[in-house]
Amino acid sequence: MYDYSANTISGNLADFFSSIRIEDLPQQVVKKAKELLLDTIGVGINGSAHQDARPVLDIVLESRGAEESVVWGHGAKVPAHAAAFVNGTFAHCIELDDTHRATYLHAGAFVVPTALAVAEKTGASGKDLLVAIIAGYEAAIRIALSVSPEHRLRGFHTTGTVGVFGAAMAASLLLKLNREQTINALGLAGTQSAGLFQFLYDGSMAKRFHPGRSAQSGILAAQLAEKGFTGPREILEGPYGFGRVMSNRFDPAIIINQLGTRWHVMEVGIKPYSACRFCHAPIDGALQIRETPDFDPSLVESVEVLGSQQLFDQTGNQEPRTTMAAQLSTPFCVALALVSGQVMMPEDIQKGLADRRVMEMARRVKVVVDPTLEVNSRQISMKVKMASGEEKRAHVALPLGEPERPLSHEYLQDKFMKLGAAVLKESGSKRLYEVVKDIERLENTGQLARALVP
């Protein structure tokens, strides 16, 4: 039995993840990783055409450099770290990327772009790619759990701050770093940890590039470690390490407990709607009500959404003015769901912002705090008062797409095809789907890289 107590946390992670092989992993973990890979690629391909990502794309294309890894949806090749930067931004740009409920982490948006960029650069196999993706998710989620929810409630965006560790772990495996180099990579990643939630108050674009910067920083950390640059060995548990500086509660044991027996990647949820995950249970409730007999959105007088303190604080804005703000607004998302029933695609959000009916109804949707719920609960109850005096109600314990309420294989495939076809056309989307479906059979992931462009 390995003695985890005689090691630093970074050393424990390096030892464990460098030892795993895809043949040793539970079948359901590998299946989950393939679902998350497919979902993130579909979201990122669609995001490659989003206007909010254009400034990041322009900077990367203007800088260029070594032609190592492809820019999704565009075809240009740039250094691996730059490709991960822009592709990670793409993957987070439409608010459809995966989430981990307990930590608020959008791991796919930094792990998958990192792993694909480095795998393409190194000529890694599909099996090695999947192992790196699983390691990246697992390391990031475990570190996030050690400081959650306090880390987020202090104003940090976990995807930006913790993402560097998951990206560094994935990159270290694909670069085949040794134990000391991997420890240094994690240390160098941690010292680049950044990401604040201030964007919430003005709907600015800053959130969009947080996972891209995490991915880029993680790759740079691994590349620097490969060349002998050193990082803090106790970056996680040290007196000025991540855990103690970035949160008023830090439980280091969570990071290494049950390594190899409990796989937190299985806890990741997949989004069905282009909105903040906290808005999803309210959207589910609104869609339920919309399907009730004789429902007419023009006859809605008021809507009350009873939920957690965080639902109110994070998504209570009744008058969003930007796409980003709308995607983080429960009143807007509920109004859009009640009026149109269409909330999946990013263009649905943009149409809603231009729809007077949606914006007027959003002002009639009120988020109310239920003091009996935990501060970060996803549970909601909804009451819609109609002009006739009738009250329509809905209750949602967890949003659709959580592991307890999984999306079907058919839904995930349809989501991927719709998102991908917007950039790759239907034929290209189908071709990419087939490559990802059999990813573990690839001797070289270059074939996947070629399928990521029209």
Buried (B, 14 or more C-beta within 10 A) or exposed (E): EEEBEEBBBBBBBBBBBBEBEBEEBEEEBBEBBBBBBBBBBBBBBBBBBBEBBEEBBEEBBEEEEEEBBBBBBBEBBBBBBBBBBBBBBBBBBBBBBBBBBEBBBBBBBBBBBBBBBBBBBBEBBBBBBBBBBBBBBBBBBBBBBBBBBEBBBEEBBBBBBBBBBBBBBBBBBBBEBEEBBBBBBBBBBBBBBBBBBEBBEEBBBBBBBBBBBBBBBBBBBBBBBBEEBEBBBBBBBBEEBBBBEBBEEBEBEBBBBEBBEEBBBBBBBBBBBBBBBBBBBBBBBBBBBBEEEEBEBEEBEEBBBBBBBBBBBBBBBBEBEBBBBBBBBBBBBBBBBBBBEBBBBBBBBBBBBEBEBBBEBBEBBBBEBBEEBEEBBBBBBBBBBBEEEEEBEBEBBBBBBBEEEBBEEEBBBEBBBBBBBBBBEEEBBBBBBEBBEEBBEBEBBBBBBBBBBE
